[in-house]
Amino acid sequence: MTEQLANALVPLLSLIALGAILGRKTDFFETGALSGLVTSVGIPALLLHSVLSMEMDISGMGALVGITIAWLVVMSLVTALMLSLAGLPVRSYLPALVHPNTGNLGIPVCFALVGPQSLGLAVVISSVIQVSHFTLGIGCLSGRFSMGAMLRNGPVLALIAGALLLATDSRLPGPVMTTLDMLGAITIPVMLMLLGSSIAGLKLTGARDMVWPLAFSFYRPLAGLALAWLMLLVWPLTELEAQVFLIQCAMPVAVMSYVLSVKYRGPSQEIAMTVPLSLVVSLGAAILIAGCDTGPAAPSKANQMGHSAPSASTAKANQQMLDRRPFANREDFTDARRGLIAQDPELMIEHLEGGEVWNMMDYAFIDTAGNNAPVSVNPSLWRQAALNNIHGLFEVTDGLYQVRGYDLANMTIIEGDSGWILVDPLTARETASRALLFAREHLGNKPVRAIVYTHSHIDHFGGVQGILEHLSEEEKADLRIIAPEGFADEATSENIIAGPAMTRRATFMYGSRLSRDERGHVGTGLGKGPAFGTFGFAEPTDLIRDTGTEMTVDGVPMVFQIVSGSEAPAEFTFYLPEKKAFGGAELVSRNLHNLYTLRGAKVRDARLWSGFIDEARTRFAEAEVYFGSHHWPMWGQQNIQNFLARQRDTYKFIHDQTVRLMNQGATPREIAEQLQLPPALNQDFHNQGYYGTVSHNAKAVYQHYMGWFTANPAQLNPLPESESAARYVEMMGGAQKVLDKAREEFEAAANMSAAEGRDTYRWLAELLNQLVFAEPDNEHAKQLLANVYDQLGYQAESAPWRDFYLTGALELRHGAPEEGIKPAMMREVLLNTPVALFFDSMAVRLKAEDAEGESATIKITFTDLQESYLLTLQNSVLHNRLTSEDTPADATLKLTRPLFVDLLIGRAGLKELLFSDDIRFEGSRLELISFFSMLDKPDGRFNIVTP
């Protein structure tokens, strides 16, 4: 810290001293030309270059911007009052006393005292203060607040130009930026030397001349600091934000204030003397701030998102992982790179409506060899993330290719007699389109003869429209789309009933709100993450119903195995006998999969799943190549047999041993705590818990057989979480006592052994969760719980566990998302969803309290489908059934299915409902409006880590 402070202060003081010497010994500074050059040319160049060189997103720093603006307002009012009472001209002194030196001094001081994680925050605060200084401050000094005068001011023009260029995503040519940089580079040194010259030329007639400079030297940093501290009491920030805010508000009078005072004929001599004097007071205050607790407890060196540094016990836990896995085995890296044909090192895919859908460059921070894991990432997960970073077009075997790393899933290309068979067209239209074009660029522009959906999860079919958009009408007419029986119903219904809850939880499971860095999202284990682009659907033309079904597709023989009920409710694997290649879909993959997926879903049958793997191992025993819907392939018959055997036995071990312990009376938590894979199943990476875990899969097996109840009567009818939490906290002596003890344990955990530290963090998560639910506005409790979640996330080998913990920490610090689900992104899928499911989803949205005592019959006729449905409301329950068009009802609504979907997803509203020519009514329109008003409109923004 001493060295960094010296780096910030010695050049500053040296230039002031040099200016003082030159001011006494030479006539360099005797005319006002140099000062005019600085204010008219140098400062505008410096500001414009600084604005255009900012590479940070301040959209997530609204609280910091807001509190800085509020502080400027309050500081201005207090200072104006103080100057008025002292009989001093407000216009002359106010700008200097309100606007501190947050730029060339405040930013390096924050860096020296708090660390590099403070830089972004310091720049944001400095930017707000400088905008005020060069607009309102200059207006105050000049005595002219007219817009015309402002727009003729060089620094103000520079700020406006910079803002316009940034807003339009424009850039100045390189030579112009270099020129601005050169001008800006000489400006600060010249300003400092001018200040030194002015100080040297001061003519003090007595001690009275020092009274106001001394008073201002204490007032500027101490009043700024006091007001900032008071504002933090009502405007809470993270500890890191609070420290940086306090330091910046305590900075001394800015050198710029002296330069502006000279230009506008202000009290330049008094300001010149105040600058160095206030510097001494400011530094003392800044050092005290850095050493004090400024807010809710958090380890130092939090990053920009507030995620705290990994503790010593976390470092030990992650170091121990290196001894538990065979990291010397590099076969996976060899296999993952085998057959690489081409790669786009700057792969970024844009959304059709703007913004990014996919960006592999976000993960460039991950070591390409999977080595050198940061302390904040489990080394085993880091290795998996490095493997999932390997992307491009690969040849798997002759006539068989994969595009990997363009989405969560892989797209496989099988060469047929006259074109391609595409397997699993990814999640989104945008990613599928880009993957197909990339393959055509390197393999040739061949027609697509068939598309294969291996199963009903959206990452394996949602991008189909990105394929179809590149096909001719003739190709589309002849196209075969092959899927397992039940695919269409399962694919379109999975997220209809519980969609809002599943989608909200998915933001935790996939870390969609986390930054992509060492303390954020590194991948999902199964891949990098889902592509949230434009989802689509296309009806299958061929359904596979039975295991053993054989089919020739564009001259390619295929043999299918139905595995529905394993990883997906509708799924098959297939075998290519001519290539001796087994397409394993998602029956097996290079990680332990989920028996229960944390975003929420029905549990899967581990016994059935294991049986399907065994069947595949036997039925396709001659396979010499394995390729899947995720991860990288495997070659060699014996390797594949061993792989399938261990995958099979992993699921069966979890099933059998969970049931054994369950039958002994163990609870889900007890089973999860003691169940570990045996050494024989712990020698490989491919069945480790990067996605599913032994722990939560064991709980899923218990739930499959026993449901949620453990048979303990205490769990039969407990109080709601917030009420029981309040009683727990009261019984433990109150919030402060619980918080003090928790903080003490948290600090002690850092120096514990890896196992003891991890268990302490687990316990603190339970304890502090009670406190947060008892007192959701207790910022200290939320910050401490967030710090606990950070440590648990850093230690997790499972990517979903990591993302759940770190997203929990993020939301404790920053709150739930401002924007919820966007149903419109599912429009194409919804257009193919069975109509009855829509009415089922409407039934679960009925607000029972609004429907109490109401009864109604509503008939909805789809004019394009020639189908009518009768909705019956009674007893606060909504029923639906297919009916004839002439069935009587209180009100009838006639419309097309697409318009009905648009009403549901919000693309059409009340105006369309009442006035569209495509809608016809029979009966009371008010009855219809009253009915629709009883339906809830979930926005998917509900709290998870707070009540």
Secondary structure, 3 states (H helix, E strand, C coil): CHHHHHHHHHHHHHHHHHHHHHHHHCCCCCCCHHHHHHHHHHHHHHHHHHHHHCCCCCCCCHHHHHHHHHHHHHHHHHHHHHHHHHCCCHHHHHHHHHCECHHHHHHHHHHHHHCHHHHHHHHHHHHHHHHHHHHHHHHHHHCCCCHHHHHCCHHHHHHHHHHHHHHCCCCCCHHHHHHHHHHHHHHHHHHHHHHHHHHHCCCCCCHHHHHHHHHHHHHHHHHHHHHHHHHHHHCCCCHHHHHHHHHHHCCCECHHHHHHHHHCCCCHHHHHHHHHHHHHHHHHHHHHHHHCCCCCCCCCCCCCCCCCCCCHHHHHHHHHHCCCCCCCCCHHHHHHHCCEEECCCCCEEECCCCCEEEEHHHHCCCCCCCCCCCCCCCHHHHHHHHHHHCCEEEEEECCEEEEECCCCCCEEEEECCCCEEEECCCCCHHHHHHHHHHHHHHHCCCCEEEEECCECCHHHCCCHHHHHCCCCHHHHHHCEEEEECCHHHHHHHCCCCCHHHHHHHHHHHCCCCCCCCCCCCCCCCCCCCCCCCCCCCCCCCEEECCCCCEEEECCEEEEEEECCCCCCCCEEEEEECCCCEEECCCCCCCCCCCCCCCCCCCCCCHHHHHHHHHHHHHHCCCCCEEECCCCCCEECHHHHHHHHHHHHHHHHHHHHHHHHHHHCCCCHHHHHHHCCCCHHHCCCCCCCCCCCCHHHHHHHHHHHHHCCCCCCHHHCCCCCHHHHHHHHHHHCCCHHHHHHHHHHHHHHHCCCCHHHHHHHHHHHHHHHHHHHHHCCCCHHHHHHHHHHHHHHHHHCCCHHHHHHHHHHHHHHHHCCCCCCCCHHHHHHHHCCCCHHHHHHHHHCCECHHHHCCCCEEEEEEECCCCEEEEEEEECCEEEEEEECCCCCCCEEEEECHHHHHHHHHCCCCHHHHHHCCCCEEEECHHHHHHHHHCECCCCCCCCCCCC
